[in-house]
Amino acid sequence: MLSRHLDIPHISTGDILRDEVQRGSPLGRKAKGLMDQGKLVPDDVMVGIVRDRIEGSDCRHGFILDGFPRSLPQATRLENLDGALPPLLAVSLRVPLEEVVRRLGQRRTCRKCKAMFHRTLNPPKVEGVCDRCGGELYQREDDKKDVIQARLAVYQRETEPLLAFYRDRGELVEIDGIGSAQEVFERLVAGLEAGS
């Protein structure tokens, strides 16, 4: 929604990694083992992926990074990428941990087109079938409860320090992530306008 509203690309490092996994590339094979355990892909790999993607011509007027940076070293390396980056704002959607586990545990993904559904918030018209292409919906390994809990432990250890890093620099927008997608989107737009 934000990508369409701002007319800039949404860059999900998770989607990029999952594409690599599906293609069976060396990066994909390495990433799959880590992702299935809820672990982070090494910083040098992630920085390279992001650098290559934001050099695209569609990123000249800005972009939305989703899932990056996830650690202080990644944030520092992002700042030191060659070329001028547009001014950055970090966004934190505040959601209680038990709600994160519940939401992710109900997420389903199409095996063919990778469309995302949620069993209660955005259910498919037919259970287990993608509305877009008719493909089979499945629960990704990293959306299962034990992996989600491992990911949250990594988040608390590696990613939460980023909040203080961006807050101290006046580059953090914090949004209440509870409510409908439209409600959260409206808060996000208002927060970004106030923060820019």
C-alpha positions in Angstrom: 0.0 0.0 0.0 2.8 2.4 0.9 4.7 1.6 -2.3 1.7 2.4 -4.4 1.0 5.5 -2.4 4.5 6.9 -2.8 5.1 5.4 -6.2 8.4 3.9 -5.2 9.5 0.2 -5.2 9.0 -2.1 -2.3 12.2 -4.1 -1.7 11.7 -7.1 0.5 15.0 -8.8 1.3 13.0 -11.8 2.4 11.3 -12.1 -1.0 14.7 -11.8 -2.8 16.1 -14.6 -0.6 13.1 -16.8 -1.1 13.4 -16.3 -4.9 17.0 -17.4 -4.6 16.0 -20.4 -2.6 13.4 -21.3 -5.2 15.9 -21.0 -8.1 18.3 -23.2 -6.1 21.2 -20.8 -6.4 24.2 -21.1 -4.2 22.9 -18.1 -2.2 19.5 -19.7 -2.0 20.9 -23.0 -0.7 22.9 -21.2 2.0 20.0 -18.9 2.9 17.5 -21.7 3.1 19.3 -23.5 5.9 19.6 -20.4 7.9 16.1 -19.1 7.3 14.5 -22.5 8.2 16.2 -22.2 11.6 15.1 -18.6 12.1 18.6 -17.3 11.8 19.8 -14.2 9.9 21.7 -14.4 6.6 25.2 -12.9 7.0 25.6 -9.2 6.8 27.9 -9.2 3.8 25.4 -11.2 1.7 22.5 -9.0 2.7 24.4 -5.7 2.1 25.4 -7.0 -1.4 21.8 -7.9 -2.2 20.5 -4.5 -1.1 23.3 -2.6 -2.9 22.6 -4.4 -6.2 18.8 -3.8 -5.9 18.9 -0.1 -5.0 21.2 0.6 -7.9 18.2 -0.1 -10.2 16.8 2.8 -12.1 13.4 2.5 -10.4 15.0 3.4 -7.1 16.3 6.9 -8.2 13.4 8.6 -6.4 13.4 6.4 -3.3 12.5 2.9 -2.2 11.1 1.0 0.7 13.4 -1.5 2.3 11.5 -4.3 4.0 13.5 -6.5 6.3 16.8 -4.5 6.1 18.7 -3.4 8.0 18.2 -6.0 10.7 21.3 -5.3 12.8 23.6 -2.3 13.7 26.4 -3.5 11.4 23.9 -3.7 8.5 22.7 -0.1 9.3 26.3 1.2 9.3 27.1 -0.5 6.1 23.9 0.8 4.5 25.1 4.3 5.3 28.5 3.6 3.7 27.3 2.3 0.4 28.8 4.0 -2.6 26.5 6.6 -4.2 24.2 9.0 -2.5 21.2 7.5 -0.7 18.1 9.5 -0.3 17.4 10.6 3.3 16.4 7.6 5.3 13.6 7.1 7.8 13.2 3.9 9.8 9.7 2.7 10.7 8.9 0.5 13.6 5.4 -1.1 13.7 4.7 -1.8 17.4 2.9 -5.1 17.8 2.9 -7.3 21.0 5.0 -10.5 20.5 2.1 -12.8 21.1 0.2 -11.0 18.3 3.3 -11.4 16.0 3.3 -15.2 16.6 -0.4 -15.4 16.0 -0.3 -13.3 12.8 2.7 -15.1 11.2 1.3 -18.5 12.2 -1.8 -17.8 10.1 0.1 -16.6 7.0 -0.1 -18.7 3.8 1.9 -18.3 0.6 1.1 -19.5 -2.9 3.6 -22.0 -4.2 3.3 -20.6 -7.8 3.0 -16.8 -7.7 4.1 -16.2 -4.1 0.9 -14.2 -3.3 0.4 -13.9 0.5 -2.8 -14.6 2.3 -3.8 -14.7 6.0 -6.3 -17.1 7.3 -8.3 -14.4 9.2 -7.1 -11.0 8.0 -6.9 -11.8 4.2 -8.3 -15.3 3.6 -8.4 -16.8 0.1 -11.9 -17.3 -1.4 -11.3 -21.1 -1.3 -9.3 -22.5 1.6 -5.8 -23.6 0.4 -6.2 -22.1 -3.1 -4.6 -18.9 -4.4 -7.1 -16.3 -5.6 -4.7 -15.0 -8.2 -3.4 -18.1 -10.0 -5.2 -21.1 -8.4 -1.9 -22.4 -7.0 -1.6 -24.3 -3.7 -1.3 -22.3 -0.5 1.1 -23.5 2.1 2.7 -22.5 5.4 6.4 -21.6 4.9 8.8 -23.2 7.3 9.7 -19.7 8.7 6.0 -19.1 9.6 5.8 -22.1 11.9 5.6 -21.4 15.7 9.0 -22.7 16.7 10.8 -20.9 13.9 8.8 -17.7 14.6 9.9 -17.8 18.3 13.5 -18.3 17.2 13.2 -15.4 14.8 11.8 -13.2 17.6 14.7 -14.1 19.9 17.1 -13.0 17.1 15.0 -9.9 16.6 15.3 -8.9 20.2 19.0 -9.5 20.3 20.0 -8.1 16.9 17.3 -5.8 15.7 15.9 -4.0 18.7 19.1 -2.0 19.1 18.4 -0.4 15.8 15.4 1.4 17.3 17.7 3.3 19.6 20.2 3.9 16.8 17.6 5.5 14.5 15.7 7.2 17.4 18.9 8.9 18.6 19.4 10.3 15.1 15.8 11.5 14.8 15.2 9.0 11.9 12.7 6.7 13.6 8.9 6.7 13.0 7.1 4.5 15.5 3.6 3.4 14.6 0.9 1.3 16.4 0.6 -1.8 14.3 -2.7 -3.0 15.8 -5.8 -2.5 13.7 -6.9 -3.1 10.1 -4.4 -2.8 7.3 -6.1 0.5 6.3 -5.9 1.9 9.8 -2.2 1.0 10.2 -1.5 2.4 6.7 -3.2 5.7 7.5 -1.1 6.0 10.7 2.0 5.1 8.8 1.4 7.8 6.1 0.7 10.4 8.8 3.9 9.3 10.8 6.1 9.5 7.7 4.7 13.0 6.8 5.4 14.2 10.3 8.9 12.6 10.3 10.1 13.8 7.0 
